[in-house]
Amino acid sequence: MTDILTQIIDEVGISGQEVIELIFEQFVKHEKSPTVPAYIMAIEICTTCAPILQRRAIQYFSDILLSVSNANGTEELEELKKAHELIIKVNAVVPDLLLNVLPLVQEEMKLDQANVRQMATETMGKLFAHPDTNVSEKYPSIWKTWLGRRDDKLAQLRIKWLEMCVDVYKNHVDLATDIIDCIKLKLADPDEKVRSISCKVIGEIALSSDLKQLDKSILESVEERTKDKKNVVRVQAMKTIGSVYDKWFDSIHAGDKTAMQKVGWIPKSLLNRVYTGDAAVMMALEDTLFTYIFPYNEDDQQRTERLITVLETLEQRQKLAFTAILGNNEPSDHERIKNDEFIKYLAAHFADKPRTLNAMRTFLNQKSSKDMKLLKSSIRVDSNYKQIHKAKDKLLANINEDQAGSVEIFQAIFNRACPTLLNKNTIPHLLKMSKLPKGRRNSAANQKSVTAREILKEMSISYPVMYEGCMKDVIQGIMNDNDSASAEEELEILAEISKSHPGQKTYDRNVINRLRSYVIEGNVSQADSASVVLGNMKNADIILVDLVDSLCDDLSLKHPNLLATLTSLSQFALYEPKLLTPVIDLVLNFIEKTLLTTPTKTFTDSNPEWVVYESLPALSKQKVVGVRLLVNYLEACKDEMEAEEHVVTKTFSILWELLERTCDNAFSDNINSAETSHLRLNASQCIVTLTEYNKYMNELTVPKFERLSYTLQDTCYYVRAEFAEFLMKGLQTGKIHSRYYSLLFICAHEPEAALLKQIRSFIQKRLSLLDVKQDESTVLDSSLVRLIHLLAHHPDFTVSVEDLEIFAQYIKFFISCVANADNVSFLYHIVQKIKLSKDMVSDELSHNSYVLSDMTSLLIKHKCNEASWPLNAYTGQLSLQSRLYRSLPSGTVQNETIKKSYLPQAFVEKLEEEDRKLGDKRARSATTFENKRARV
């Protein structure tokens, strides 16, 4: 029958559409039953008579496509959909029959009707993706048109186009270049959903590729999207590169160079995102790390090896970022989590603060003893890996039943609270890996050993409790190692562990003797760690008396091991000050009158202001450690013990004197300039640290606080940068008083742009975090009082126009960091309040405060004008810092002061002229922008 019909069509042809409709009907009716004779016959006829049937096929489809394409009704669109489905079916079995039909679909992709255009694009996408046909090669112009749909004005169509690219790529490797090039462009699409899907599609393509075919450049393009402004794009970008790393991890672990080159860089790149400081970025990053880089694995050894493999590829910057994540990951006491203030503080570190706060409060208000028990198990550092995950998963399941919308929030919280990244189960394997195999000190095993030791040290700092079950292994490593240099890592670990249990640990005689030998004969690092261990052991104040006496006998500049001796005494002073009390006068006298008075001569033409501590001469190091020794003693005496008054006085006298040892003096006296920089920096840091304690608070008077601010304007950049970093860290952790915010604004003239940017970012971030705590929302605002007082007492302050322009920069910097539409009225009120007060430290300098008050008022007004902020009257109550200002007598004196302008008219006119020019410039820019928009 098939042969007869074929011959008839060949000889006579077909005169009506009924035959072609009957043939196509078989494709629709029997597609799922390909063995039906009618279906087989239809295929054979079409295949044999394709050239003859092409004209009828084009007529059949053109009647439908052209008649329906211009319609928008539901019935017409349904007919169009059926026609497109038939085209796909015909293409699968008799593609030659569509020779003139597909150009019709090509035209549909260009129509204005979005639904028709999308349907045509989807149809061609399926045709291009068919594994058994190569439509793109046969119809290159249609392929080009289809690729052009990536830029369709409809975002939904662009998304659909991207999704279809996956199957096209998988089934036609020859089209990979075109596909990849187009998808790369979509990573910069103006619509965030399109950018997100682009990242997802690239991930699917990468996961379906073999390693040789994998394109590193497109992964790097996705990595750029981890910096996207929209969180949905950042999240997907991180998931994409994280999943690719996870797939090829085994190859990386096996040392495959291609895998390491193409995807080994991914953890390093992800960890760089820590430095954004953005809460949403951190949540996405942590989720990616725990899901793909360090996924769940019950095998402790495999998990430890993966940790080593990842971390050994990191550079110092990424290692610091990893340490920061560990800081976030430090578990909190479950009882503390019940505290509402702590909950507010915790919620402030997540992207959606209100939602996080509400979720945690709801959870706690349920008062489920079972859930609280699970919470406790999931965050305890002494729980093993399986216990933590079991408790966490059960708790999340319970939360899903009660607070389904909060599961994502609690998963993010658990990423930080549960000690799964580093766990006590990994310690035995890390200790084993930290031992260098004999004869392989220069092999890859060496790097793994170094990395293992670094992790062990970090764990001893962050999670010392985890070592409880491994103390014997650590001590055995110290006792069995005849090479004392290689015992340093175990000593450092033991030192960190001992700090967490002061006065509790006991050791047998052999261990104590080995530790004493490190103190007496070891190098500085060994002596440092050993003295920490000994100083924190039980009954140290009795057992170590003779050792301390022996060390004090060695206090001589001629002693070859003086630095190690001072280091040990410094640690004993901090952890067991009773040992130093009988000999503190001897130690103080040596440091003050012998050590610090001995000049460190420089014998080279170059006398740099700074070198790293390790490069300092031995005598300079001894001075730095000697000063630290005295400070440690005072710090240890802050509570129970009472340091003698002359020790306190002399120590602070030494610290303030060191601030006066400038680099200029060092140059003129031909002594080591870098030493003076280190001493100034250390003295500044020590003064801040000590005066935080009530016992020494009076040592920081207002004039001395002002003197301390000059360290941030030191001639040496490293002194400025290190001290600023010290202050920012202390303010962030709450270890130092909020008064030090005002010092940071003294950096307004910082010549190094990177440092100034860092300080600005820190202040702005802290301002956003502080507003979640009660009574702290004005911490940075009230710093304006201290800043004005500091500037008023600055030795360079005058009322000349030139000097006022310099000092205006400090106020402008403050305003740029702190001012906003909500607090600007309060800031203005502060300034007016200062003008109604007199200087408590120096009455004659009140005039300077009034000048600065008028300047600040003017600058605030200019800022309000520039930003279109309302400057309303502040209705709240305010009292200034009583140690700085006291209100003037009410009445005539206040009225005269508040009405008088203390600024030179020339300065006011110059400031207004600058403001006018800036306004004209903004106006021109706005006009230019509008003109450009009009041309487009």
N, C-alpha and C positions, 0 to 999 in steps of 0.2 A: 504493500500500500504506500509506504514511504517513497519507494522508487518511482511509482506511478505519479504521485503528486509532484515529486521533484521534476520529472520529465515534463509534466503538463506546464508547470510554472516556467521551466526553461524554454519550452516551445511557444507557449501562448502568453505567459505572464498572468497577472491578476488584474482584473478590471475594477474591482470594488474594494472598499475598506473592510468588508465583512470578514475576508480571509485573514487579514493581518490582525483584526480584533480577535478572531477565534484563536489564532496562534498565541497572541499575548495572554489570552485568557488562561491558557494552559500553564503559563509561568506563574500566574497568580494562584490558581486552584491547586496545583500539584507541586509547589516548591518544596514542601516538607515531605513529599512522597516521590522522590526522583526516579523510582522504578516503575511508575505508572506508564503504560505504553503511550498514552496520548502526550505525556510530557516529553518522553524520549523522541517521539515522532516530531514534535514541534521543534525541538533542538536540532535534530538532524536536518529538517527542512530549512531552518534559518541558517544553519552552517553552510549547507550546500548552495543555497540560493541567495546568499547574503547580498551580492551586487544587485540582484533584481528587486529584492525586498527593501533595500535601503530607501528607495523613493517613497514606498508606501509607509515605511516607518517614520520618515521625516514628516510626511503629511499627517500621519496619525498624531504624533507628538506636538507638531506645530499647531494643529487645531486646538488641542487642549491647552498648551502652554500660552499661546498668544491670546486665547479667549479668556483665560482665567487670570493671567498675570496682572491685568489691569483692574481686577476686582478685589474687593476687600471683605466680601461676605464670607460667612463661616462655611457655607456649602461649596463655594468656589474654591476656597483655600483647601478644603478637604479633597476636592477633585485634583487640585494641583499636587497635593501631598501624595495621592495615589499614583499620579503620573511619575513623580520623582522616585517613588519606591520601585515602580516598574522599570525605570531606567537602570536602577542599581541592579535589579534582578537580571535584566537582559545583559548588562555589561559583564556579569559574572559568568555567563555561558556563551554568549554570542556578541562579543564586543564590536565586531565589524559592522553589525547591524545599526550601530549608533553613530556612524561616521559623520553624518550631517545633523545629528540630533544634539550632540554635546555643544556645538556652537550656540544653539538656542539657550542652553543652560548658562553658557558664558555671558550672554546678553542679560539674562535675568540677574546675574551677580552685579550688574551695573545700574539696575532700576532704582527708582526713588523709594518704592515701597519696601520698608524695612523687613516685613515678614517674608516677602518673596525673595528678597536679596539673601536673607539668612538661610532660607530653605535651599536655595540654589548653591550657596556656599557649602552647606552641610553635605549636599548630594555629591558635589565634586570632591569634597574631602574624603568621603567614603570611597569614591571611585579611585582617587589617587592612592588610597591606603590599601586597596585590594592586593593581596599578595601574589595573585596569579596573572595580573595584567600590569602593563606599564603605560598607563594613560598619559602621564606627563611627557614621555618621550614621543608619543604619537601626536599629542596636542600641546606643543610648547607654548603657544599663545594663551591657551586656556590656563595652563600652569602658571604663567606669569600673572594673568588676571586674578587667579585664586590667591597667589602670594600677596597681591595688592590689597586683598581684603583684611590684611593685618592692620591696615590704617583706616578701616571703616569708621565712620563717625559714630556708629552705635557701639558702645562699650561692650554690650552683651554679645554682639557678633564677634568682636575682637577676641573676647574670652573663648567663645565656641571655636573660633579658628585655631587658637592656641591649643585647645584640648585635642583637636583633630590632628595636630602635628605629631603627636606621640605615635599613633599607629602608622602614619606615613613614614616617619623616621625608622620605626622598627622593621617595616616590611620592604623598605626601599633605601638601602644604605647609600645608593648613588645620589640620592636627593639630600643627604645629610648636610652638605655645605650650605645649600639654599635655605634649608629649614633652620639651621643653627644661626646663620647670619640674620635671618628675619626675627627669630625669637630674641636674640641679643638686643635688637632695636626696641622690642617691646618691654624690656627691663626698664626703659626710661619713659614709658607711656605716661601721659598726664593722669590717668585714672589708676588709683592705688589697687583696685581689684584686679585690673589687667596686669599690673606689675607683680602682684602676689601670685596670680595664676601662672605667669611667665616663670617665676621661680619654681613653682610646683611642677610644671611641665618639664623644665630642665632637669629636675630631680628624677622624674620618671624616665626620661631619656637616658640620663647618666646611669641609672640603676639597670637599665636594659642593655647597656653597652658592655663590651668586653674592655679589659684594661688598656689594650693597645689602641682601641678606637676612641677611648674617653678623651674628650677635649678639655684640657686644663684651663684654657682661656675663658671658656664659658662658665666654669666653676668660679673663676676669679671675678667674672662679671656679676655672678650671683652674690659673691662675698661683698661686693660693693653695696648691694641692696640691704645688707645688715646695718648699714648706716642711714637707711631711708628715714624720712620724717614720719612716715605712717607706721604704726606698730604692726598692723596686719601684714605688711610687706616684710618688715624685719623678722617677724616670727617665722614666716614661711621660708625666707632666705636662710635663716639659721637651721631650720629643719632640713632643708634640702642639702646643704653641704654637710650637715651632721650625719644624715642618713647615708650619704655617699662614703663618708669616712668609715662609718660602721660596716658597710658592705666590704670594703677593701682592707679592713684592719688586719685580718689574718695574713694578708700578703705583706703588709707593712711590718708586722711582728716577725715575719719570716725573713725580713731583710731585703725584700724585692725592691730594687732601686727604682723601677718604673712606678710602682705604687707610691713609694716615698716621695718621688718627684712630683707626681700628679695630684696626690691627695694628702700627703704627709704634713703639709703646711696648714691644714684646716684648723686643728686645735689652737695653734699659735694665733691664727687670724681671729678666731672666736674670742679668745681671751683678751685680745686688744680692745674689745668692746667694753670691758670693765671700766676703762678710763673715761667713758662718756659720763658716768655718774648718774645716768638716768634710771629711775626705778623700773620702768617698763622694759627697758633694754636688759636690765639685770634679771628680771623674771624670765624673759625669753631665753636668755643665755643659760641660766641655771637649768631650765627645763631641757634645753638641748644637750647640755653636758651630761645630765643624769639619764637621758633617754638614749643618746647615741654615742657619746664619747666614752662615758663610763656607765654602760647599761647594767641592768640587774644580772648578776651571775653568782650562783651559790658556791661555785668553786673558788675558795680563798686564794689558791695559788694562781689560777688564771686571772682572777681579778687584780691581784698584786702585780703580775707581769704586765697586764694592760696599763696599769697606772704608771709603771716604770717606762714602758714604751712610749706613752704619750708625753710624759714630763721630760724625758731625756732629749726631746726635740726642741724644747722651749729655750728661748733666750732669757736674759735677766728680766727684761720688761714683762714678759708673759709669766715668768715665775712669780714675780711680785703680784701680778693680777691673780694668779692661782692662790697665793697666800691670802689675798684679800677675800676671795671667795670662801676660803677656810675660815676666815674671821667671821663672815656672815653665817657660816655653817656651824659655828660653835653653839652647842646646845644650851638652852636656858633651863634653870630649875623650874619644874612644872608648877611649883607653888608660886613662883614669881609671875607666871603667866596669868594667874588669877587677879593680879593687881591691875586696876583699870588704867592707871597712869602708864604702866609698862605696855599695856595693850595699845594705848594711843601712840606711844613711841614706836612700837613695832609696826603698826599700821602705816605710819608716816614713811616707812621704807618700802612700801609697795605702791604700784602704779595707781590703783583705785583705792585711795585712802578711806573714804566713807564706807564703801562696800566691804572692805576688809575689816574695818572696825565693827560694823554691824554684824558681820558673820561671826567674828570671834565672841562678841558679847552674847549673841544668840546661843552659841555653843555653850558658853559658860553658864548662862541662865538656866539651861536645861538641867544642870547639876546631876548629870548621869555619872554614877560612880564607876560603872563599867568603862565608859568612854574616857574618864579621867585616868583610870588605870592603864588603858591602852596608850593614852598620850604619854604617861610617865614612862612606859616601856619603850616607846618609840624614840624618845629623846635621851635616854640614859646612855652614858658613854661606856658603862660596863656591860651593856647588852651586846650579844653577838649579832652578826649581820642578819641571820635568818630571823631572829627574834624581833629585830627592829622592823624589818620589812613585813613580817606577819602582823605585828601590832599596827603598823601604819596602814596596811591594806584593809584590815578589819575596821579600823577607825574611819577610813574613807568610805567604806561600804555603809557604815552606820550613818555617816553624815549625808550620804547620797539618799538615804531613806527619809531623813528628817529635814535636810537643807540641800536639796538637789542642786540649787543654783550656786551653792558655795563650795562645791567640790574642787573647782579650779583654784579658788583662793587658798583652800587648805592644802592642796597639792603644792602650791608655790611656797606656803609656809613650811611644810615638811621638807621641801628641798633644802631649806636653810637650817631647820631645827634638828633634823635627824642625822646622826653621825654615820652616814653610809659611804661618803667619799673616802674618808679614812676611818678605819675601824680596828678594834683590838685584834680581830682575826688576821689582819694583814701584817702585824708586827713580827711574828715568827718568821714569815717568809721574807720580809724586808731585812731582818737581821742576817738571814742566811745569804741573801743576795748581796749584802753589803760587804761580805768577805771576798777579797780578791783571790781568784784561783791562782795557785802557784805557777809562775812562769808565763802569766798572761796579763801582766800589768799594762801592756800597751795595746791590748785587744779591745774589741767592742765590749767585752765583759767589764773592762775598767770603767767605761762610761756608765754602765748600768749600776755598778757598785757605787760610784759617786752619787748617782741620782738616788739610790736607795738610802744612802747615808743622809742626804739632804732631807728626804721625806721623814726619816726617823727623827731627825733633829726638829723638824717643824712639828711633828706629832708630840714630841716631848714638851714643846712650848704650848701648843694649843690644847692638847689632850693628855696631860701627864698621867691622869688616872688610868688610861688605857694600858700603861706599862706595869700595872700591879702584878699581873701574872707572868711577866717576863723579866723581873728584876734580877733573878739569878743569872739569866743569860747575859744581861748587860754587865753585871759585876764580873762574871766569868770571863767575858771578853777583855776586861781590864786586867784581871789577874793572870790570864794565860798568855797575854801578848808580851813577849820579851822585848819587842821593838816598841819602845815607849811612844814613839811618834805616831804609830798607827793606832794607839789607844785613845787618841784625842777625841774621836767621834763618840766612843762609849762614855768618856768622861763628860763631854758636853751634854749627852743625853741624861746621864745620871745627875748632873748638876741641875738641869731643868726639872727633873722629877723631884729632886730633894726640895726645891723651892715650894712645891705644892704641899709639902708636909713638914713645915719648919718645926724643929725640936722633937720630931717623932721617930725618925729612922735610927736604927742601930746597926752597927757593922762589927764583924769580928776583928780581932787584933790584926790579923794579916792584911785585911782590907784597909784598915786605918793606917797601918805602916806604909802600905803602898801609896796611899793618898798623901801622907806626910812627905814621902820621898819626892812626889811630884811638886809639892809646894817648895821644898828646899832645893832640889836639883833639876827640876823640869824647866821647860821653856815657859814663856809667858802664858800661852794658851792653856797648857797643862796646869800650871800653878793657879790660874784663874778658876778653871773648872773644879779642880781638887779642893780649893779653899771654899768654894760655894757648897760643895758636898759636906765638907767637914764643919763648916759654920752652921749648917742646918741640921746636923745630927743631934741626937739626944745627949744632954750633959756636955755640950761643946764647951761651955764656959769653964768647966773643970778639966776636961781631958786635954784641952789645947793651950793651957796657960804656958807651959814650957816652950811650946812651938812659937807662940807670939813673942815671948821674951827673946828667944833665939833670933827671930826675924828682926826685932828692934835693935839687937846688937849689931846687925849687919847694915844699919842705915848709915851708909857712907857713899860719897860720890865715887870712891875708888872701887866699890864692890862690883864685881863683874855681873852679878845677877840682881842688881838693884831694882830694875823695872819689874821683874817677877816678884820680888819681895814687897814692893809697894802695891802691886796688884793684889797679892794675897791679903795684905793688911787691909786693903780697901774693902775686900769682900767680907773679912771678919768684922770690920767696923759696921757694915751694913746689916749682916745677919746675926751677929753675936757681939753687940757693942760692949758688953761687960768685959770682954777680953781686952779691949783697948783702953778702957777707963783708967787703969793704973799707969798706963804708959802714954796717955794722950798728950801730956805736956811735952814729953820727949819728942814724939812724932811731930807735933805742931811746931816746935822750935826748929827741928831739922828742915821741915818743908818751908817755913817762913823765912828763916835766916840763912839757910845754907842752899837749899835746892833752888828756890825762886830768885835768889839774888845772884846766882852764878850765871853770867851771860853765856848764851849759846852763840859763839862766833861763827860767822859765815866766811868761807874761804874761796868763794867763787864770785865772778863778776855779776852773775844773775842772782838776784835775791828775791824770788817770786813771793807774792803776797799769800799764795796758797799752794800747798801740796797735800796729797792725801795723807791721813794719819800714818799709814804704814811707811811712808817715805820720809817722815820726820827724823831728825837725828835722835839718838838714844836719849840725850839729855832733855830734849823737848818732850819726848814721850813721858819721861819720868816726871816732868813738871805737871803735865796734864793729869796723869794718874795720881800724883800727890795731892792736887787740888780736889780731885774726885774722892780721895780717901777722907779728907776733912768733911766734905759735904755728906758723904755716906754716913759718917759718924753722927752728924747733926740730924740727918733724916731718920736714923735708927733711934735717936733719943727723943723723938717728937712726942711720944706718948708716955710710956712707963718710966723711962729713965730721964733724969734731969742733967743735961750737959752743963758744965760749969760756965758761969756767965762770961768769963774771960775767953773761953774757947769759942763761944758763939760770937762774941764781939770781934775777936781776931780773925775768925773765918770769914765773916762778912766784910771786914776791912780788907782782907786779901782779895776777895771777889770784886769789890768796887774798885780797888787799885788796879786790878788786871784789865778793867775796861779802859783804863787810860793808857795802856801800852799799845800805842798805835803803830801802824806800819811805817809812817813817816819817821817816827822816833827810831824804829829799827833800822831804817835806811841810813839815817845820820850817824847812828852809833855802830853801824856795821855788825849788827846782830841778826839772828835768823828772823826774817819777817813773817814767814809762815807760822812759826811758833807763836808769835803774838796774836795772829789771827785765830788760831785754835784756842788760845787762852781766853781771848775776848768772847768768842762764841760759847765756850764751856762756862765761863763765868756768868754770862747772861742767862743761859739755860738753867744753871744751878740756882741763881737768885730767884727766878720765877718758880722753880720747883719748891725751894725751901719756904718761900713766903706764902705758899698756899696753906701751910700748916699754921694753926692758931698760935703756936708757941713762938713763931718767928715773924708773924704778920706785921708787927710794928717796925720791922727792919726795912719795910718798903714804904717810905714816906712819899708824899706827893712829888717833891723835887727829885727823889731817887727814881720814882716811876717814870718821870720825864726823861731822866738820864738814860734809863733803860731803852727808851724809844729810839735813841740815836744808833743803837745797834742795827736797826733796820735801814739806816742810811750810812752804814759803814763803807769805807772805801773799797773793801774786798767783797766782790760779788758773792763768794761762797759763804761768807759770814752772814750776809743779808738773807740769802736763799735758805740756808740751814736754819737760821733763827725764825724766819717766817714759817717754814715747814714745821718747826717745833711748836710754834704758837697755834697754827691751824690744827695740828694733830691733837694738842691739848684741849683746844676749844671744842673740837668735834667729839672727843671722848668724855668731856666734862671734867677733866682732871685739873683744869686751871680756870680761874675766875673770868666771867664775861667781860671784865674791864679791859682785857687784852684785845678785844675786837677793835678798840679805838687805836691801838698801836698799828694794826694792819693798814689803816688809812694813811699812815705816815709814808707808806710805799708809793704814794701817788706819783712821785717823780722817778720811780724805778726805771733805769735805762733799758733793762732787759725786758723786752715785750712779753716773752713767755712767762716770766715770773709774775709780772703784773696781771696778765690774763688769768693765771692760776689763782692768784689772790682774789681777783674780782669774782671768778666762778665760785670759789669757796664761800665768799660772803653771801652771794646771791642764793646759793644752795642752802646754806645754813638759815637764811632768812625764811625760805620756804618751809623748812623743817621745824623751826622754832615756833611757828604759829599754831602748831598742834598742842603745845604744852601751855597750860594755864600760867599766867603771870610772867611768861617769857616772850610774849609777842613783841615787846618793845625793847628787847635787849640790844638789838643793833641800832634802833632809833635813838635810845638814850646814850649810845656811844658818842653821839654828836656833842654832848656836854663835855665829855672828857677830851674829845678831839679839839674843840675850840680852846679849852684850857691848856692843852699841850702846845698848840700853836701860839697862844698868847704868851707863853713862857719860853718859846723857842729863841735861842740867842741871836738868830738871824732876822727876827721879825722887826720891821720898821713900817712906817706909814707912807713910804715913798711909793709912787705908782708902780715902779719896776718890781719892788719887793711884794707889793700887794698882788700883782699879777702872778707871781710865783706861788704865793700862799693861797690864792684862789683855786689853784689846781687841786689842792687837798680837799677843799670843799666840793668842787665839781666831781672829784672821784667818789666822795662819799655819796653825793646825790645820785650819781650814775649807778651805784651799787645798791642803795637802800630805798631811795624815794619811789613811791608809786602813788596812784590816785587816792588810795585809801589812807595813807599815812602822812601825806604831804602837809596837811593842816596841822597835824601833831608836831611835825618837825619845825614848822614855822612858829608854832606856839613855844617850843623849847627855846628857839633863838630869841624870841621876845622876852621870855622869862630870864634869860641870861642878862639881857640888857637892863633888867630891873633889879640886878644883883651886883654885889661887889666880890672881888677876888679874896678868898679867905687865906690864901697862901701869901700873896703879895698885893696889898691894897693899891700900890702905885701902878700895878700892871692891869688894873681893872679897865683902864682906857683901851688896852690892846683887845680885851674881850669885847668891848663895845664896838670897836672897829670891825672885828671878825663877825660879830652879830649882825651888823648892818650889811656886811658883804654877803653873808649867808642868806639873809632875807632877800636881798636883791637877786642872788643866783637862784633861789627857790622860785621867786616870781617869774624869772626868765624861763625856768624849766616848765612851770605850769602853763605859761604862754605857748611854749614850743610844743608841748604834749597835749594841749587843750584840757588840762586838769582844772577842776574848780578848786579855788583856795578859800574854803569856808572857815568860819570862826570855830576854834576848838573849844568844846564845852566841858571836857573832862578836867580832873584835878591833876596837878603835877607839882612835885617838889624836887628841886635840883639836888645833886650830890652835895651833902652838907660839908664834906671836907674840902670842897672846891669853891662853892659860892654860898653867899647868904644874902637874903633880900635886903634891898635898900629901904630906908625909912619911907613909909607910905606918905603920899602928899606931894609937896613941891619938888623934892629931890627926884622922886620917880617920874613925875611929869616932865621935868626938864630933861632928864636923861632919855626917856623914850621918844621925845619929840626931836631931840638934837640928832643931826646926821654926822657921824664921825668919819665918814669916808671922804677923801679928797674928791672934789668935783671933777677933776681931770680923770680920775679912775672910773667914776660913774659914767662919764661921757664916752670913754673908751670902751667900756663894757657894753653900753647900749649900741655903739656903732658896730661892734662885732656881732651883736645879736641881730641888728638890722641887716647886715651883710649876709648872715646865715639864713635869715628869712627870705631875702631876695634870691639866694641860691636855691633854696627849697622850692620857691615859686617857679623859677626857671625850669627846674628839673621836672616839676609836675606838669608844666606846659608842654615840655618836650615829650614826656611820656604820653600825654593825651594826643599830641600830633601823630606820634608813631602808631597809636591805636587806631586813629582815624584813617591812616594810610592802609593799614591792614584790612 
